[in-house]
Amino acid sequence: LWYPDYVEVRQFLGRAPGVAVVTAGAANAPVPPHPESPPGEPVTPDRLLTDVRAADFDAVVFVGAGGNEYEGLRPLAGVVRKLVDDTARADMREVWTAIGP
């Protein structure tokens, strides 16, 4: 988790009328900021990433630090690829600032 990316995006979207922000992660456990990130509070996901369906949202935004957690043959790589593919099929917004554990 790259804390400044997460907090700034969440606060910006959270101020928009009618927008509900849902945080998803690899586990239902608090995620501390990346060791090189500016300090911040751990973030507990609202949902597991494996439970997120693109059809349930108007936009999908990935924030974090690095992308190697979701690349290649890593356990969540297929889940993320499917989510990205589903956003494209639904002709919805998908935004990548950075992704990470």
C-alpha positions in Angstrom: 0.0 0.0 0.0 1.4 3.3 -1.1 -0.4 5.4 1.5 -0.5 8.8 -0.2 -2.0 7.3 -3.4 -4.7 5.5 -1.4 -5.6 8.3 0.9 -5.7 11.0 -1.7 -7.8 9.0 -4.1 -10.2 7.7 -1.4 -10.7 11.2 0.0 -11.3 12.7 -3.5 -13.8 10.1 -4.5 -15.4 10.1 -1.1 -16.2 13.8 -1.4 -18.0 13.3 -4.7 -21.8 13.2 -4.4 -23.3 9.8 -4.8 -20.0 8.0 -4.9 -19.5 5.0 -2.6 -15.8 3.9 -2.2 -15.1 0.2 -1.6 -11.6 -1.0 -0.8 -10.6 -4.5 -1.8 -7.5 -6.4 -0.9 -5.9 -9.8 -1.0 -7.0 -10.6 2.6 -9.5 -9.3 5.2 -6.7 -8.0 7.3 -5.2 -4.6 7.9 -2.6 -3.7 5.2 0.2 -1.5 6.5 1.8 1.1 4.3 4.7 0.0 2.2 8.0 0.3 4.1 9.1 3.1 1.8 5.8 4.9 1.8 5.2 7.9 3.9 3.6 6.8 7.2 -0.1 6.2 7.6 -2.6 4.0 9.3 -3.1 0.4 8.1 -6.1 0.0 5.8 -8.6 -2.9 6.2 -10.3 -3.8 3.0 -14.0 -3.8 2.7 -14.0 -6.9 0.4 -11.7 -9.5 -0.8 -10.3 -8.8 -4.3 -11.5 -12.2 -5.3 -15.1 -11.1 -4.5 -15.1 -7.9 -6.6 -17.2 -8.0 -9.8 -16.7 -5.2 -12.3 -20.4 -5.2 -13.0 -21.0 -4.0 -9.4 -19.1 -0.7 -10.0 -19.0 2.3 -12.3 -15.2 2.5 -12.0 -12.3 0.4 -10.7 -9.2 2.2 -9.4 -6.0 0.5 -8.4 -3.6 2.3 -6.1 -0.7 1.0 -4.1 3.0 0.4 -4.5 4.6 -1.5 -7.4 2.7 -4.1 -9.3 4.6 -7.4 -8.8 1.9 -8.7 -6.4 -0.5 -9.0 -9.3 1.8 -9.9 -12.2 2.8 -13.1 -14.0 1.9 -16.3 -12.1 1.3 -14.7 -8.7 -1.9 -15.9 -7.0 -3.9 -12.8 -7.7 -2.6 -12.1 -11.2 -5.5 -13.9 -12.8 -8.1 -12.2 -10.6 -6.8 -8.8 -11.5 -6.5 -9.6 -15.2 -10.2 -10.8 -15.2 -11.3 -7.7 -13.4 -9.5 -5.5 -15.9 -10.9 -7.5 -18.8 -14.4 -7.2 -17.3 -14.1 -3.4 -17.1 -13.1 -3.2 -20.7 -16.1 -5.4 -21.8 -18.4 -3.3 -19.7 -17.0 -0.2 -21.3 -16.5 1.3 -17.9 -13.7 3.3 -16.4 -10.6 1.6 -15.1 -7.9 3.6 -13.6 -4.4 2.4 -12.6 -2.3 4.6 -10.6 -0.2 1.8 -9.1 -1.0 -1.5 -7.6 0.5 -3.4 -4.7 -0.1 -5.7 -1.8 
